[in-house]
Amino acid sequence: MSSSPADITIVHPWDPQVPAIGGFDTFLDGFLRYAPMEWRVELVGVTAQPDSRPPGKWQTLEYRGRTVRFFPVLPDKSPNLPGKVPLSLRFALTARLRRAKSSGRLLAYHRFESVFALPPSEPSQPSVIYLHNHPEEVQSPHSDVLWSRMPGLYKRLLLRTLRRAALVVAVDPRTPAWIREELPDWPGRVVWHQQWADPEVFCAGNTASRQVARVRLRQKLELPSDSRILVFAGRFEKQKDLPLLIEAFERAVSELDDLSLILVGEGRLRSFLRKRIEERRLERRIRILSSVPRDELAGVYRGCDLAVCTSGYESGPRYLFEAAACGLPVVSLDIGQVGRLVDDDLVFGSLVHERTAAPFVAALKAVMATPTDNERAERCARNAARFSPESGLQPIVDAYRSLLERAVDD
């Protein structure tokens, strides 16, 4: 290891060179690119390319202008597909076996289980726990995580871990109040994390580029040139409740004849979704696309008309902020932070407050009654631009600075 200690050690089963789908990876990408460049960062993670970047050895990565010291604990060649044994468990056990060490003055964990992989070396070393989902959702009927079978144990271990943290970063708007209720005497600090869309990747473009994107997408997917396209992007997992989206879409096409839907992502339910689409005889209208790099995903968004979400629960979801930044209105169940993006203006979209197909279809019709023309796309993009990486990171950066200064004083 280097004799020069890091300021921050990130402990998370993540490979920055081969990112997975989802908010965890998008946040970490944004942190490495937008956090103060003077901070020295190291990452204890995983490798999707064990031949060229073998596990168990400290390495140096260049990531968007930042030098990162990297210790991959174990290989993970399929970051978008959960294994039979949860990755968080394999990561923790293997990190212990490899006796992974950190030099960071501040430890940041994006799953509370990662504390067991690499705990603080001494009680005074400050730690940060990120809660990317609201803890109570582990018992949601839409949860498919292993902890859903052991909610009591999950809560005990989580609260024990939070008590020892100096800072908790919560993504779901409900989580800060939950922490204060469960840990009324805890002396630590809670910071709420606002979602963002990275303007370097997700933007509406100009009139010409949007038209090119629309034509190319319809040609690629063999859809009619006048087709209006709804888009979902994310993991094909139980949490996303894609069967409800397909049901709502099926109802919508009986009234909106020129409608199509594309599902972009990977996950365990991919085969199930294909079967469901065939059973409903919707193959002509629905396309399933594999996950694509973020810049290509922005092009997909610019070729669509509306972003949709029927998830059982979300803390964001971030893809709606990114789609809006590319000029799309949003129709979503009232979850996570979507209300901050949509508000009450149909130009930007609509929130659905009942988890059934009929009100979702009604919202689709209301929002799509006005075409997504250039003026509307630009208004949606300007609205989403309020949620920038800088504004989303600032409270976290300020809290990190305070902890780092305190660590120096100690």
Summary of the structure (lengths in Angstrom):
residues: 410
radius of gyration: 21.6
end to end distance: 23.4
largest distance: 66.8
contacts: 1366
relative contact order: 0.12
helix: 40%
strand: 18%
